[in-house]
Structure formats: structure tokens, C-alpha cells
Amino acid sequence: MLPISQVEVVGSADARVSIFKTEKDIRKVAEASIERHIDEISCVAVHDSRFVTAGTDGFIITYKNNEYEKILIRSTVAVRSVVFNPQGMKIAIAGDDNDIRVVLIADNSKIVSLQGHTTSLKSIDYDPTGEYIASSSCDGDIRIWSVGPNEPAPRCVKVLKNITPASKPDHALTAKVLWSPDKSCFAFPGKNNDIRMFTYGLWTPYSTLENGHTETISTFSWSPNGYYMATTSKDKLLIIWDVKKKKMVRKAIVVASITEIAWHPEENQLVFANENGEIMYWDEVIPEGNSNYPHPAKMRRNTQSDILETQSQDPYSLEPSSLDPRLLESRATNKANEHFFDTMADDEDGEDLRSEENDDIDMMDAEDDFVIDDDGAGYAETPEERQRMQALHQQRLNLSRMGGNQYQRPVVFDPPSAFQPGETPYNKDKDNRGFDPMEGERRYLCYNLVGAMYTIYQDNHSIINVEFHDQSAHRNFHFTDYSNFTMGALSEAGSIFAVEGKEALEKPKKTRINDEGEEETDDEEDGDDQEKITASTLHFRPLSMRAGGDKDWTYHLPLGEDVVAVAINSASVIAATSTGFIRIFSLSGIQKHIFTLNNIVTLSAMNDLALLVYAAGPAFTGQQNMEYLLLNTDANEVLQKDKIQLSIGSELAWAGFSETTQAAIYDSESILRILHHQRRPNQAAWVPVFNGKAHAKSIQRTESYWPVGVLRDRLMCIILRGDNKYPFFPRPPVNEVPLELPLIEPTSETGKIELAYLSMLYRDLHERDEAEATQRQDEYQDAFDSADIEMDKDILRLINIACKSERHSRALDLVNSLRLSESVDKAIRVATYHHLSSLANSMMRVKESTRATSIFIRSTSKSTKVHTI
């Protein structure tokens, strides 16, 4: 059962091929029925206007334009799976014998056999480029075959032993193996009622979709864009998965077990057949209007004007396997060659463009257990087929004359969805697992160190509540939201809200029964058939008079431009839009600045700074390729622009600022990083200061930490236990956990002192930079002097330990880190106490040298050494 654009092809157990239209009003009745098989049809494959069926009678039959074309070949055993190569010129066949056969459609005497499986085959699939075939067998083995144009003969490159549940040839467990549409991985049912995915090229575990089914998955299907997967099993559950996030997005219970699933190639529709022989349709399987869940047949694209011509520019070169030097060499020298069989037909003069000995793969004669139907029926090459083959040959010839490297593929880039720091999804009732909220459901729009902002859905409006941690500074408030705002941000200066625009919706026609008893449409109000188009809205509410008086303001963006992320600091409101604009407003609503930055992932702001995180382009499998821009919104100056550093295989989960205005990020592996030297051009670095998983393990608890904000030495967070990923309601308390640099041996005597010193050093350097940038050095000078004294105490402790163990060079290195001249004198006395006169003399020379070079910049009573790391 597979859909072809607006047509669905169904093969049934009664040997009939039925063709249905997919339009809602006419899809219940077959448009055509073809009976060419003599036994059960077990598999169907589709390519453009052609499709092929096969079954237990061994016939492999092709059809074109929904009509019978020919019997391509007949096997002596039942056929379980067939698939077209990406070019649609070959068909790979898997049956109850142990061999895979690849047949050229234009000439069925050309057959290649792939031998290696030891039991009957179950499933087979080409990767999207046609370079590899994945196959599964009854014993649970999966094999990967290299069948590309650079292979002298097909070969097995990987065997995954007993990796999928074993089953009999005719069992309902199909052991299906399917490549993802972007070829990054292939998927198959696992042994733990899950779907497993292995990476392309490395053939290693990549991801798992689990905790959904209670029985082994019988069949599944990728959505056309690869964002979703539909799975089913004998537990009579039909589950839609978000593949990237590895979570269920929809679940349905069916009456009868499903035997096959297929997505519509263009529409938001899922088709499935059950064991009762019924064909069922799931329209709008991914509900429209939710930006977090795009259309299943559409891809987010970044148009690239430059065309890819080399391996390094190939959109698939991001895959690990593409880094293999052998592949680099072969692709560079053999781009003109197409997959085997593709150039076998004759040219206009009846001569083969390439001789037999130059073919990509020598084609073997038909195997004994394949019976070629030699009665001549259906084998004559049609004029259309000949014309198509000639066009392909001419294209091949032109490419070879141009150097053979002109295959071009567009870059397909799916940036991460934008999110607001501190937002959550709706807190769903157990009876409502859909996308759309129900009345009374709540979600946080923002949760930070200032307070919490949450919305309560009320059908045609919402109630927004803003609650502050410190109610002595601000009073809680709430208001009725008729715009149904979907995002918000909160600071000491005010609050900002935004919502995407809404497209026009056609109102249902009013009908009535006339005097003759017939139904007719009410034609009144024809001019109001569509609801009004709503523009994206940005709304500001001040918290104090300093935020621009007691007036709020609202902007409606141009139609087609939607707000995707917002932030607010003490000087500005920042909004990122779907057109790639960054719009900056004053707190009084003046439009201050606008510039372009595409693919925004998240925004955060504090004081005079804003952190803008955006997707920079495609990434290696399992990675996020993101960059950040640190902007002074008061002066509209870029302070830093560099890569976002995340843990391997993780995703960005939160971004914000500490109470001292230091940029920070938190990833899905529970690693918190701060931006060190953020005010120093080209000197910034992301320093890891907290590991949530390690901290939970150290206190022997199973918990995770949802960040709210960062203090000088603590992470303010909400502790989540069990499977909870977000805080829900009522509003939970905010907890604090200590920050800890991931030093080696942090529990030893030396490690504890080094940890305390280095932590204070990072804080001190940042706070000095911030004081200098805001011209507030004098205000914080006493705090800086106290920090100098505390850090020197830690260094003197380390010097004492080094002297005890007679580690002279270590002690001397530590002296160079002292900030106060009095501290150097104390270090000399420590060395003398341990009878290390030579070390004491060396320390004296260090003191004299630092005085000579004016390293100490103030008097010895309050001296500070210039120190950078």
C-alpha cells in the first residue's frame, strides 16, 4: 500500500491491485482494479508514475500510469519486498530464498545477485542516493550492501547479527528496514518494542524511539521530510514520533491491528490498512498552525545560490562516512558514472554508449530460480521509454565531456525550532494529548530570576499572570489576553509579549432546507467568507515609571512577518522575526535599530546586553551547529561573535545571563557554561561551571535541573524528578545548587583549594570587566580588594603545601599568581620556615622583578597585579 501523489495503490490478499484517489470525497471507492496476480500480493513499490507489485505467486509486475505494463520477472519462491532504486530504472527483489536480486526494468535479462544472507529475506530498501542497500532476514540479521557506481561488484560492507526480532517469512512482523529521507541513518524494529536507528557510513547506533509500544513493532514509515515516523504493533497503538526530539507527538488506538502504513508524499495525511482489509485515513495527522511541528511533507530550506561541485560542498559531506579518504577520491574521479544499469540502453544509432567490459557492474544471467516470461507479452520497449533512456544517455554524455563532476544537489537545512528561555509546553490533562490546548490548561511563557509569567487558556482568550519573586519591588498582576500570546520575556524594566500572525480561515457555508426539501447554501454575507487575517503582534507592558512612563505600546508587524523570539533588558526590547530581521525598540517604543540575522534559535537580554543564538548551517549527525552574537543594545555594538559550544550529541536547552550580567548556556546533557572575557574582543571562551548529571550522582539522587538563572556561585533551578522535563503547576519552589568547575581530583586537599581559587578568579575577572564597561570601578573597589586578599590566601595555602613536599618549581609558579606585594613577603616567610633558602631567594627576585616592571599598579597596602588567564 503506497500513495502516488493523488493516487493510492493497494495490493490485497485476494490478488487484486486497487487504485484509489486520495481526495476525501471519493477515496472510499476504488478508481481502478487490476487482477494480474494469481495469489496474495505481499509488497508494493512506487516511483513517479510507475509502480510494481509482487507476492507469494512469485510474479513481479510493473504498472505505468495506473495501467498494467508487463510481467518483469517471476521467481520460483514467494517475494516479500521490492523497491525501486532512486532513479527508478532498477528494482531490487527480496524473497523466501537467501539472495537479493536487482533487475533492470528496461532489460530483464540484466540481473545482479547479492549473496550473503543465510535465511529467507524479509525487507529491502535503497538509500536515497542509490549507493547502498539495506536488507533484513528471518534470523534477525541486517546487512548493508555497497552497490554504487564505483563498486566493481556489489559487496556486503556491514553485518548486524541478530539485531532485529526473528520471525517466519510470512509472519506479521515485517522486520522492515527503511532509510531516512536525508540518508543520515536507517531504521528498523528493535527487540525492546522500539525503533532503532543506525548512522549512515559508520553503521553504529544513532538513536532510539522507545517507551511507546508494549509489543514488537510490526511496521513503520518515515514522513516524506523525515521529521516524523509512524509506528504500530500488535498492541493496536498507532504512534507518531518526532524523530529528532525522540518523543511521541500523537497516539491513536485502533480497533484492528495495522498491517501497513504510508504517508501521503505531499499532503498532511497518513494512510494505513488493517488486518480486516480496511483502508483508513488520518487527515491532518500533524495539526496545522503549530510552529513546533512543521508539515510532514515540507522541509525548511535555506536557498543557496552557489551550487555544490566538490565533495566538501556536498550536502551529504557532513555525514561521518563522507570523511573517508577513499570516498573522497572515488567521488572526485567518478562523478560522471551513474549507478549500475543506468546507461545500458542503446543510443540513437543502436550502439551502446559503453561497452560491456566498461559497465559499472557486470550483469549476470537470470538465476535458475527466476523464470523469465518469454512469451513476449509486455517486453517491447515503448517509444516513451526509448525517448526517456536516450535523454538520460545524452545527459550522461554531456556530463562526461564537462569533466564528470556536475551532479548538483541543493542544500536542505532544517534549523532548530526557536524557543524562549524558561518556557514550557501546556500542562496537559491526562485525557488530552493533542497539540491544541483545552480550557484551563497552563504553560509558562517565561521563568527567570525576576519572576514567572504564565498563561491560562480560555478558548477564545487567555489569562496571563505575572508573579515576582521579590514582591517588595513589584506587585503581581494579571490581565485578559485576547491575542493568545505565545511567547514572553520579563525583566526589571518591563514585560514583552508576542504572538505569531494567523492566516485567513474560510468560514463554513451556512446551509438550510428550502421549501422543496432540498439543501441550499445561504449566500448572504458573501463578502465575509473569510475571517480577518491577523498580523503578528508585539506588546510591551512597563513595570515602573523608569521603563517609559505608565504607557504600554503595541506593534503589528507586516503581514507575512512573524515574531519568533523576544527579549527585554534595561534599555531595549529585542524581537527576532521569521523574515530574518532583528528589530530593536526603546522601552518607550521607539524603533532604534534593525538588522538581518537568520535562523534565530533563542534570545536573552540583561542590563545593556543581548545574547542572540542562531543556527549557522547543517551540522554533523547528532550535533547542533550554532553561533552566538553578544550585542550591546544601548550602543548597537557587537561585542562577541563566535560558536556556541555544546556537549557532544546534545542540544541547547537554555540561554540567559547571571546576576552579574555574564552570558550563560545550558545544554540537554545538563552542562552549564559561562562566557568568560565576554567584554574583551576575540577573547571570549565558554567555561563549564556545572555538570547536573555529575552533581545528582554525587548526592546519590535521580533528578535533573531546570535552569531559572545563575548567581555568582550558584545555579538557581527547579529540581525535576522522575520523567518530568518541565515544571508544572502550582509554581514549584526555586532551589539552588553550587557551581563547580570540572577540575581533576576536586576532593583532594590541593584540588579543593585550586577549585576555590579558580572559581573566585573567574568571577573577579568578569566583575572587573563589567565594572569597567559600565564605569563603576569605584563603587565596587572594596569588593575587588577583598577578592584579592581571599585569592592570595588560597595561593599561599598552595605554596605551603608545595614547600612541604619540596616542589620548588610549583611554589615559584604560584608566587607569580599572587596579587598583593604583602602576599609575596608572606610566601618568602613560608619558604624560610621550611628551610628552603634557595626558594626564598628566588621569590625575592620575583618580587624585585615585578616592582621593576611596575606589575603592581597600586600601593603595597592595596596593590593589585594585572592578571589574565
Long-range contacts (C-beta under 8 A, 24 or more apart in sequence): 1-44, 1-260, 1-262, 1-271, 1-272, 1-273, 1-279, 2-44, 2-45, 2-46, 2-51, 2-262, 3-46, 3-262, 3-263, 3-264, 3-265, 3-271, 4-46, 4-48, 4-49, 4-51, 4-265, 5-265, 5-266, 7-31, 7-66, 8-262, 8-271, 8-279, 9-44, 9-46, 9-51, 9-53, 10-44, 10-273, 10-279, 11-41, 11-42, 11-43, 11-44, 11-53, 11-55, 12-40, 12-41, 12-277, 13-40, 13-41, 13-277, 14-40, 15-39, 15-40, 15-41, 15-55, 15-57, 16-41, 17-41, 17-44, 17-53, 17-63, 19-66, 20-279, 22-264, 22-267, 22-269, 22-271, 22-281, 24-281, 24-283, 27-281, 31-66, 32-66, 34-63, 34-67, 34-68, 36-61, 36-68, 36-71, 37-61, 42-78, 42-79, 42-80, 42-81, 43-79, 43-80, 43-81, 43-82, 44-82, 45-82, 45-83, 45-84, 45-91, 46-84, 47-84, 47-88, 48-88, 50-84, 50-88, 52-82, 52-84, 52-91, 53-82, 54-79, 54-82, 54-93, 55-79, 56-170, 58-95, 58-371, 60-91, 60-93, 60-103, 62-91, 62-105, 68-378, 69-378, 70-377, 70-378, 70-379, 71-373, 71-377, 71-378, 72-103, 72-105, 72-108, 73-103, 73-108, 73-111, 73-366, 73-370, 73-371, 73-372, 73-373, 74-370, 74-371, 74-372, 74-373, 75-101, 75-369, 75-370, 75-371, 76-369, 76-370, 76-371, 77-369, 78-169, 78-170, 80-120, 80-121, 80-122, 80-123, 80-169, 81-121, 81-122, 81-123, 81-124, 82-124, 83-124, 83-125, 83-126, 84-126, 85-126, 85-130, 85-339, 85-341, 86-126, 86-128, 86-129, 86-130, 86-339, 87-130, 87-338, 87-339, 87-342, 89-341, 89-342, 90-339, 90-340, 90-341, 92-124, 92-126, 92-133, 93-124, 94-121, 94-122, 94-123, 94-124, 94-135, 95-120, 95-121, 96-120, 96-121, 96-169, 97-121, 97-369, 98-137, 99-367, 100-124, 100-133, 100-135, 100-145, 101-367, 101-370, 102-147, 102-154, 102-340, 102-341, 104-341, 104-344, 104-363, 106-341, 106-344, 106-345, 106-381, 106-385, 106-389, 107-344, 107-345, 108-366, 108-372, 108-379, 109-363, 109-365, 109-366, 109-372, 110-341, 110-344, 110-363, 111-363, 111-364, 111-365, 111-366, 111-367, 111-370, 112-147, 112-154, 112-340, 112-361, 112-363, 112-364, 113-364, 113-367, 114-145, 114-147, 114-154, 114-156, 116-143, 116-145, 116-156, 116-159, 117-141, 117-143, 120-169, 122-167, 122-169, 122-174, 122-175, 122-176, 123-174, 123-175, 123-176, 123-177, 124-177, 125-177, 125-178, 125-179, 125-186, 126-179, 127-179, 127-183, 127-186, 127-200, 128-179, 128-181, 128-182, 128-183, 129-183, 129-316, 130-339, 131-339, 132-157, 132-179, 132-200, 134-177, 134-178, 134-179, 134-186, 135-177, 136-164, 136-175, 136-176, 136-177, 136-188, 137-175, 138-166, 138-167, 138-168, 138-169, 138-175, 139-166, 140-164, 140-165, 140-166, 140-175, 142-177, 142-188, 144-203, 147-339, 147-340, 147-361, 148-339, 149-334, 149-337, 149-338, 149-339, 149-340, 149-360, 150-330, 150-334, 150-337, 150-360, 151-360, 151-361, 152-361, 153-361, 153-362, 154-361, 157-203, 158-203, 160-198, 160-203, 163-188, 163-190, 163-191, 163-196, 164-188, 164-189, 164-190, 164-191, 165-189, 165-191, 165-216, 172-218, 172-234, 172-257, 172-259, 172-275, 173-216, 173-218, 174-218, 174-219, 176-219, 176-220, 178-220, 178-221, 178-222, 180-222, 180-226, 180-243, 181-222, 181-224, 181-225, 181-226, 182-226, 182-412, 183-316, 183-319, 184-319, 184-621, 185-621, 187-220, 187-222, 187-229, 189-216, 189-217, 189-218, 189-220, 190-217, 191-216, 193-217, 193-233, 195-220, 195-229, 195-231, 195-241, 197-243, 199-319, 199-320, 199-321, 199-621, 200-319, 200-320, 200-321, 200-621, 201-319, 201-320, 201-321, 201-322, 201-324, 202-320, 202-321, 206-621, 206-622, 207-243, 207-246, 207-622, 208-246, 209-241, 209-243, 209-246, 210-246, 212-237, 212-239, 212-241, 212-248, 212-251, 213-237, 213-239, 218-257, 218-258, 218-259, 219-258, 219-259, 219-260, 219-261, 220-261, 221-261, 221-262, 221-263, 222-263, 223-263, 223-296, 223-297, 224-263, 224-264, 224-265, 224-266, 224-296, 224-297, 225-294, 225-295, 225-296, 225-297, 225-298, 225-299, 227-294, 227-296, 227-414, 228-286, 228-296, 230-261, 230-263, 230-270, 230-272, 230-285, 231-261, 232-257, 232-258, 232-261, 232-272, 238-272, 238-282, 240-270, 240-285, 240-286, 242-293, 249-286, 249-293, 249-435, 250-285, 250-286, 250-433, 250-434, 250-435, 251-433, 252-282, 254-280, 263-296, 263-297, 264-297, 265-297, 266-297, 267-297, 268-295, 268-296, 268-297, 287-434, 287-435, 287-436, 289-502, 290-435, 291-417, 291-418, 291-500, 291-564, 292-417, 293-435, 299-412, 299-414, 300-413, 300-414, 300-415, 301-410, 301-412, 301-413, 302-411, 302-413, 302-415, 302-598, 302-599, 302-617, 303-410, 304-410, 304-411, 307-408, 308-408, 308-409, 308-411, 309-405, 309-406, 309-408, 310-405, 314-409, 315-409, 315-410, 315-411, 315-412, 315-618, 316-409, 318-618, 318-619, 318-620, 318-621, 319-620, 319-621, 320-620, 320-621, 332-405, 333-404, 334-404, 335-399, 335-404, 335-405, 335-406, 335-407, 336-396, 336-399, 336-400, 336-403, 336-404, 336-405, 336-406, 337-404, 338-396, 342-392, 342-396, 343-392, 343-393, 343-396, 345-381, 345-386, 345-389, 345-390, 345-392, 345-393, 346-389, 347-390, 347-393, 348-390, 353-393, 353-396, 353-397, 411-618, 413-615, 413-617, 413-618, 415-599, 415-601, 415-615, 416-601, 416-615, 416-624, 416-626, 416-651, 416-652, 417-601, 418-564, 418-565, 418-576, 418-600, 418-601, 418-602, 419-565, 419-601, 419-602, 420-445, 420-446, 420-487, 420-488, 420-489, 420-565, 420-566, 420-602, 420-603, 421-446, 421-448, 421-602, 421-604, 421-654, 421-655, 421-656, 422-446, 422-447, 422-448, 422-654, 422-656, 422-708, 423-447, 423-487, 424-726, 424-727, 424-728, 425-726, 426-457, 427-728, 427-729, 442-728, 442-729, 444-726, 444-727, 445-485, 445-486, 445-487, 445-488, 445-497, 446-488, 446-489, 446-490, 447-708, 447-718, 447-727, 448-490, 448-656, 448-708, 448-709, 449-659, 449-708, 449-709, 449-716, 450-490, 450-491, 450-492, 451-490, 452-731, 453-488, 453-490, 453-495, 454-729, 454-731, 455-481, 455-484, 455-485, 457-484, 464-488, 464-497, 466-490, 466-495, 467-731, 469-734, 474-543, 474-544, 483-537, 483-539, 485-537, 485-539, 487-563, 487-565, 487-566, 488-566, 489-566, 489-567, 489-568, 489-603, 489-605, 490-568, 491-568, 491-569, 491-570, 491-605, 491-606, 492-543, 492-544, 492-570, 493-542, 493-543, 493-544, 493-546, 493-547, 493-568, 493-569, 493-570, 493-571, 493-587, 494-540, 494-541, 494-542, 494-543, 494-544, 494-547, 494-548, 494-568, 494-573, 494-587, 495-540, 495-541, 495-543, 495-568, 496-538, 496-539, 496-540, 496-541, 496-566, 496-567, 496-568, 496-573, 496-575, 497-538, 497-539, 497-540, 497-541, 497-566, 498-536, 498-537, 498-538, 498-539, 498-563, 498-566, 498-575, 499-536, 499-537, 499-563, 500-536, 500-562, 500-563, 500-564, 500-578, 501-533, 501-534, 501-535, 501-536, 501-537, 501-557, 501-559, 501-560, 501-561, 501-562, 502-533, 502-534, 503-533, 504-530, 504-531, 504-532, 504-533, 505-530, 505-531, 506-530, 506-531, 507-531, 533-559, 535-559, 536-561, 536-562, 536-563, 536-577, 537-563, 538-563, 538-566, 538-573, 538-575, 540-568, 540-573, 540-585, 540-587, 540-589, 542-587, 547-587, 548-586, 548-587, 548-588, 548-589, 549-588, 551-588, 553-588, 553-589, 555-585, 555-589, 564-600, 565-600, 565-601, 565-602, 565-603, 566-603, 567-603, 567-604, 567-605, 567-610, 568-605, 569-605, 569-606, 569-607, 569-608, 569-609, 569-610, 569-633, 570-606, 570-607, 570-608, 571-607, 571-608, 571-633, 571-634, 572-605, 572-610, 572-633, 572-634, 574-603, 574-605, 574-610, 574-612, 574-633, 576-600, 576-603, 576-612, 582-612, 584-633, 584-636, 592-633, 592-636, 593-633, 593-636, 597-629, 601-626, 601-652, 602-652, 602-655, 603-655, 604-655, 604-656, 604-657, 604-663, 605-633, 605-657, 606-656, 606-657, 606-661, 607-657, 607-661, 607-774, 608-632, 608-633, 608-634, 608-635, 608-774, 609-633, 609-639, 609-657, 609-661, 609-663, 611-655, 611-656, 611-657, 611-663, 613-644, 613-652, 613-655, 613-665, 616-643, 622-648, 622-649, 623-648, 623-649, 624-650, 624-651, 624-652, 626-652, 628-663, 630-663, 630-675, 630-678, 630-684, 639-678, 639-679, 639-681, 640-675, 640-678, 640-681, 640-684, 642-684, 644-686, 645-673, 645-686, 646-671, 647-671, 653-707, 654-707, 656-707, 656-709, 656-710, 657-710, 658-709, 658-710, 658-711, 658-712, 659-709, 659-710, 659-711, 659-712, 660-712, 660-763, 660-766, 660-767, 660-770, 661-770, 662-710, 662-766, 662-770, 664-710, 666-707, 669-693, 670-704, 670-705, 672-707, 672-710, 672-715, 672-739, 674-710, 674-762, 674-766, 676-762, 676-765, 676-766, 677-765, 677-766, 677-769, 678-766, 678-769, 679-769, 679-770, 679-772, 679-773, 680-769, 687-741, 687-762, 688-741, 688-742, 689-739, 689-740, 689-741, 689-759, 689-762, 690-715, 690-737, 690-739, 690-740, 691-740, 691-742, 694-742, 695-737, 695-740, 705-737, 708-734, 710-739, 711-736, 712-763, 713-738, 713-739, 713-759, 713-763, 714-738, 714-739, 715-739, 749-801, 750-798, 750-801, 753-794, 753-797, 753-798, 753-801, 754-794, 754-798, 756-794, 757-791, 757-794, 757-795, 757-798, 760-787, 760-790, 760-791, 760-794, 761-791, 761-867, 761-869, 763-787, 764-788, 764-791, 765-867, 765-868, 765-869, 784-864, 785-862, 785-864, 788-819, 788-820, 788-864, 789-820, 791-819, 792-818, 792-819, 792-820, 792-823, 795-823, 796-823, 796-826, 796-827, 796-830, 799-827, 799-830, 799-831, 800-830, 803-830, 803-831, 803-833, 803-834, 803-836, 803-839, 804-834, 806-836, 808-836, 808-838, 808-839, 808-842, 811-836, 811-839, 811-843, 812-839, 812-842, 812-843, 812-846, 815-843, 815-846, 816-846, 817-867, 818-865, 819-863, 819-864, 819-865, 819-867, 820-856, 820-860, 820-863, 820-864, 820-865, 821-847, 821-850, 821-851, 821-856, 821-860, 821-863, 822-860, 822-861, 822-863, 824-850
